[in-house]
């Protein structure tokens, strides 16, 4: 490590989502992409880019192509430094019908 750096951070994450077609909750872990990070925690996590791994559950109830049911699955997120762009990849499985699998790809702005 360089002087004034603290290396890699590991943070527990949780979030809730509410949308037109459903609601979701997720818990997971995130770490800075580059290991040689500043000792200031928010600068290390936000200024260095993030990779996150989450377990998610979702309830679909609205006007979407997905049927009204509960889904569970995993998601991987990559965020650019300072969270300006976020790419997510996920796989959700209907908890009542394991043959119903939905893949997800998302691109958005995070803050």
N, C-alpha and C positions, 0 to 999 in steps of 0.2 A: 504494500500500500504506500501511496505517496504521503508526505507530510500533510496533515490537515484533512485526510480522508478517513473514512470509517469502514469502507468495504460495502458489503451487501446487507440490505435490510430485508426483513420478512415481516409482513403486516397481515393481521386478520382483517377480513372485509365482510361487510354485510350490506345489503341494499334491498329496497322494495321498489317495485315498478307498478304503475297503474296506467293502463292504456284504454283505448276505445274497445278493443277486443278481449281484454282480459287483465289479470293482475298476476304478479310474480314476486317471489322472494328468493334471495340467493345468499349463500355464505361461502367464504373461500379464503384463499391466501394470495397475496401479491408480493412481488419483489421488484427491485430496480433491475433494469435490463443490463446495465453496465455495472460491474462489480466495484469499481473504484469511485465511490460516491462521497459527497460532502458529508460532514458530521451533522449538519443541520437536517433534521428528519424530513421536514416538508420539502426542502430543496432536493434532497436525495431521492425522494419518491416522486415528486412532481417534475423536477428538472432533468431527470435522468431517463425517463420513459419507464413504463411498467409492463410486466407480464403477470397476468392473473389467472387463477384456476378456480372455478366456482361450481358448486352443486346448486341446482336450481329446481324450484317447483313452480308451476304455473297453472292457473285456472282460466280456461277460455270460456267466455260467456257472451260474446258479442258478434257483430257482423264481420266475421273473418272466414277464410277458406278452411280453417281448422274447425273441427266439430267441438261442441260444448263438452268438455271433459277436463281432467287433470293430467298434466304432463310432468315428468321428472327427468332430469338429465344433467349433463355436464356442459360447461362452456369455458373456452379459453379466450382471453382478451389480450390484445396488444395495444398499448397507448403510447403515442408519441410524447416527447418531452412536453411538460406542462399540460398534458391532456387534451391538446387541441384536436387530435384525430384519434379515434378508437376503432379498431377492427375486432370483431367478435366472430367466433366460430363455435357452433354448438350442436348437440344432438339431444333431442327430447323424445321421450317414449311415453305413450299413453299408459297410465298406471292400470287401466282396466282392460286394455287390449295391446299386448306387447308387440303385435304385428304392425301397429300404427306408430311409425317412427317419423319424426320431422327433423330435418336438418335446418340450421339457421346460419345465415351469414349477415352480419350487420356492419355498417360503417356509419359513424356519427361523430358528433362533437361532444366531449365530456368536460365537465367542470366540477 
